[in-house]
């Protein structure tokens, strides 16, 4: 073949994937398009006063995250999914939660068909899982089964000797970009994959809430899809988050 088209619902920013996949700027044309789904069918929120950084995981921070999830649960219409960076963080925050919903908590033995059956039979469920897991990637939720997705934290890979070696390798291949390419980009990919569980068709409506202040910072935000960057509203409290979601559903 003399040419090819490489496309996906999420290859952002295109330059990163050009470097990683094609390894060349020669004869490569990049183009990024906005989401084909109607903007009025979604609301994208980012909390700027919570973080999953290990050194900031105080009891106060965990309770703040739980308060956000509680408010979102109260305001949202329909099933919701909440995806964390790890099972440990999920279970720690769940200890602070008491949502008025049927709670479906992902475990290693949890079966997809059983979860889909529960989501189909009732619209008052809260699904709790992890980013990069079986319910946040490669899992389709047809007919707007999820009306809201909440992500808690940034799903970085666990730090290890291998991870440092990978960063060093990419830094050698793409000077100055090792951390972004080997550490940050995969985390953003897992984050956006989880967020994408809400809108599976142009008719689907719902809210996306990212609970980590780092997604509002320029060095992370630029890796998000273009329409996320343009539409994302910063929120500073659980109450403001609840008001935003209520306002969204009042208009639908």
N, C-alpha and C positions, 0 to 999 in steps of 0.2 A: 504494500500500500504506500502511496505517496503522501498521504495525509490522514488525519483522524480528528474526530470531535470527542472531546472529553468533557462530560457535563455531569452535574449532580445537583440535588436540591441544596446541598451545602458544600461549597468549596471556597471558604472565605478565610482570609483574603486570597484571591486567585494567584497572586505572586508566590505565596508560600507553596501552594500545591504544584505550581509550575516548576519551582525549584526541586521539590521533593520527588515528583513523578518524572518530569521530562529532563531535568538537569541542564536545561539550556534556554537561553533567551532567543536564540536564532529561529526565525520563522514561526514563532509562537505568538498568537494573537489572543489577548485576554479580554473577556467581556463579562461583566456582572450585571444581572438583572434583578429588579425588585421582585418581591413575592407576587405571583399571579393572583393570589387570594385577596379578596377585598380588605382594605385596611380597617374599615369600620367593623369588621368581624373579629377583631382582636384588640387586646390592650396588653402592652408590655410594660411591666413595672420592675424597678430595681431598688432594693433597700440600701441606703447609704450609711446605715448605722449598725450593721451586723457583719460578722466575718467568721469563717470557719478556721482561721489561722490557729494553729495549735496553742500558741502562746496567749491567744485571746479567748480561749475556751473557758472562761470563768463561769461560775454558776449564773451570774447576772446575764452574761451573753447568751447562754443556753435558754434561760427563761425568756429573754427577748425574742429569740427565734421561735420559741413555742408560742409566745403571744401573737406573733405574726401569723403563724399557721392557724391558731385558734380564730383569729379575726377573719382570715380568708375563708375558713370553713363556715363561719357564720354568714358571710356575705355571698358566697358562691351558690349558684343554682346548678345542681347536677353533680355528678361524680367528679372527684378531684384526685390527682396524683401528686404525691410529695416524694421527691427523690433526693437522697443525701449522698455525701462523698464516701461514706463507709457505713457498714452495719453498726459499728461502734457508736458513731455519731447519731445514727438513727435511733438506736435503742436508748441512748442517753437522753435525747430530746423527747422521745416518746414517754419517758418517765414523768415529764412535766406537762403532758397533754391530757386533755379530757374532752375530746370533740364529740359533738352530738351527731355522730355518724357511725355506720358500721365500718370498723377498722379492718382492713385487709393488709397484713404485714408480710412482706416478702421474706421467705426462708428458703433454704437450699432445696427443700422438698416441695415447695409450693408449685402447683401445676398451673400452666397457662389456661387450660380449658376451664378449670374451676374458677379462676379469677374472672375470666370473660363471662362465665355464666352468672356470677354475682353482679357484675357491672351491668349486664343486660336486664336482669330481673328487677333491679332497683337503681334509682338515681341518687341515692343518699349514702354513697360509699366514699371512703377515703382510703386510697391505695398508697401504702408506704413501701418504698424500695430504694435501691441505690442506682446512681448514675453509672452507666456502663453495664448494668445488669439486664436480666432477661425481660423486664417490664418497661425499661426506659430506652431500649434500642432494639430494632428489628421486630417490634411488637406493634401491630396495627390495631387501632381502636376505631372501628367504622361507626358511621351514624352518630358522630359526635358523642361517643361514650364518655369521654373525658371533657369536662367543660373548663377545667383549670389544671395547670401544672405549676407546682412550686419546686424550685431547686434550692437546696440548702448547701452553700459552699461552692468552692471550685474543685472539681475532681482531679487534682494532680495525681500523678503516679507516686507510689510510695518511694521515698528517697532511698537510694541504695548505691552500691559501688557501680552496678550495671547502669543505673540511670545517669550517674555522673560521667561514666565512660561514653554513654550515648550523646550527652550534651557536648562533651569534648570532641567527639567525632564530627558532629554537625557543625561545631564551631570551626573545625579545621576545613570542612567542605564549604561552609558558608560563613566566612569570618564575621563575628559579631552577632550572629543569629542562632547560635547553638541552643540557648535556653528557650527562645521562642519556638524554634522548630521541633525540638525534642521533648520539651516539657510543657510549655504553655499551649501550643496548638492542639495537641491531643486532648488536653483538659477541656478546651473550648469546644472541641468536636463532641465530646461526651455530654457537655452541658447543653449544647444546642440540639443534639439528638433527643435528649429528654424533653426539652421544651417543645419539640416538634410533635409530641404525642397528641397535642390538642387539635391542631388543624390538619386533618387528613384529606380534606376536600374543600372546595371553594365555598361550600355551604356551611361548614363548621364554624361555630362561634365560641369564643372563650378567652380566658386570661392567662397570661404567663407572668409569673412572679419569681424573680431571682433574688435570693436572700444572701447576698455577699457584696459588700461595698466595692470590692476589687473590679467588678464588671463595669463600674462607672468611671474607672481610671483610664486615661488615654492609652497606656501601654497594654491594656487588656481589651478595652472597648473596640479598638481598631480591628481586632480579630473576629468580632461578631459580624453576622450578615449586615449588609448596608441598611436594610429596613429596620433592623433592631436598633442600630445606632441613631437613626432618624426619629423613631417612634418612642423609644424608651423614656418613660417618665420616672424621675427619681422620687422616692418616698422616704419619709423620715420617721415614721411611726406606724405602729400596727393600726391605729385609728385611721390615719390617712390612707393606708392600704385598703382597709375595709370600705372607706368612702369611695375610693376609686373603683372598686369592683362593683359596689352597689350602683354607682352611676353608670357603669358599663351595662349592667343588666337592665337597668331602668330604661335604657335607650333601645333595648331589644325585646 
